[in-house]
């Protein structure tokens, strides 16, 4: 599955690079040592950076949450605007605004396909919060449960290129159904 993952990362290269940039920025802000900051690697770290794991619950949680949140912040408007312009308004390809909508849709989809944390980071977050030998306040466990499940689910989806496949399907639905 690694080859499918790499292909999906290079198809969404803008979102891949920007997500890795956000990860590196938040690692620096949170004081997490970065081992390797190459954004586009031909392995499971493509679109992520190699950093040390922390024993801090809040740092790990924030590292899982913040880079994806930044991508989502910029992506929603672009992908919705582009999708509406391309598939509902049906702007003619001869019109210059068509290309603006197309670029917006691609950039938004690229960013949304790269919102998940690295799978190992998501599992580390889960282990720090819910591990057998970890003592975590019950209020923290309740507050962090849904985001932690979201981190694991989206990281798994990204690991197997499901998020990119879903955007390809959404695009095909827009082209052929709407």
N, C-alpha and C positions, 0 to 999 in steps of 0.2 A: 504493500500500500504506500510505501514511501515515494515511489515514482509518481503516483497519482497526487499525493500531497505536494510534491515539488512542482508538478505541472499546475496545480490549482494556485499555488503561491505565485508562480510567475505570470499566470493569467491575471492575477489581481495584484500586480507588482506595486502599484501606488499605495494601496492599503497595507500591503505587506511591509513596505519600507517605512511608512508612517507609523504603523503599530510598533515596529522595532525601535523607532526613534522615541516614541512615548515610553516604551519599557526602559530604555536606557536613561531617559530623562528622570523618570520616577525612581529608578534604582539610585541615581545620583542624589536626588532629593531626600530619599529615605535612608541613605547611607549604606546601601547594599552593595558590596564589592562586585564589580563586573569583571568576568574572566575574559570574555571575547565579545566584542561589539560588532562583528560582521553581520550585517542585516540579511544578506542573501547568501545563505549557505546551501549546499546540495545535500542536506540531511534534515532531520526532524526539527532543527533549530532555525530553519528558514523562516524569516519573519519574526524571530524572537532573538533575544540575546542570552548568552551564557552568563549566569550570575550565581553567586552563592545562595544557598538556602539559608533562611533565618529561623531562629527559634521564637521570634516575635510574632504573635498572632496578628496584631494590627498591621505590621509591615507586610506580612504575607498576604493578608486580606486586601490591603490597599494596592499592592502590586498586581494582584489578580483583577482588581476592579478598575483602577484609574486609567490604564492605557486603553482598554476597550471602551470605557466611557468617553474618552476623548474622540476615538474613532466614531462612535455612535453619535456624538454631539454634532459632528460635521456631516455625517452620512445621511441622516434621516431626511433633511430638507432636500438634499441633492437627489437621492434615489426616488423620493415621492414626486418631486417636481419633474424629474426626467421621465419617470414612468407615465405620469399624467400627460405630459407633452407628447410623448411618443405614441402612446397607445389609446388614450381617451380623446385628446384633442386631434390627434392624427395629423400633425404638421407634415406638410409635403416635403420630401427630401430635397427638393429644389430650393426650398426656403432656407436661409442662413440659420434661422433659429432652430431648425431641426438638428443641426450639428451641435448647437449649444445643449439641447435636451439630451442628445446622445452622449455627449461628454459628461454631463451631469449624472446621467443614469449609470454610466460606467464607473465614474469616480465614487458615487454613493454605494454602488454594489461592491466595488473593490474594498471600500472602507468597512462595510458591514460584514463582508466575508472574513475579515481579520479583526474581530472584536474579542475573541476568546483568549484566555491566558494559555500558556504552555500547559499541557496535560499534567506534567510533573508538578508544576506550581499549584494547580487546582487540587491535586491529591495531597500535596504538602499542607495546603490550607485546611483541607478536611481533617487530616491527621492531627494538626495542631489544635483544632477546635473540638474534634469529636473522638480522638484517639483514646484507647482504654486507659492509659496511664496519664492522660492529660487532665488537669483540673481547670475547668472553664466555668465561669459564672453561668447559671441557667439563663439569665436574661441575654447574655451575649450569644449563647447557643440558639436561642429562639430568634433573635434578630438576624443572625448570620446564616440560618439554615437555608432559606430560599436562595439567597445569593450564592451560597456554597454549592448547592445542587446545580444551580445555573452554570457556575464556573465549570463543574465537571462535565455536564451535558454538552455545553458549547465547545469545550476543549476537545471532547471526544469527537463531536461533529466536525470540527476543524481538522483534527488529526486524520480523519478519513475522507476529507474533502466534501462532506455532505453539504456544508454551507454554500460552497461554490456551485454544487449541483442544483441546490434549491433556487439559486438565482438564475441559473441557466433555464430551469423549468419555468420560473416566473416570466422570464423573457420570452420563451416560446409560447406560453399562454397568452401573453400580451400580443404577440405577432399573429398567432393563428386563431385565437378564440375571441378576443375582445374586439 
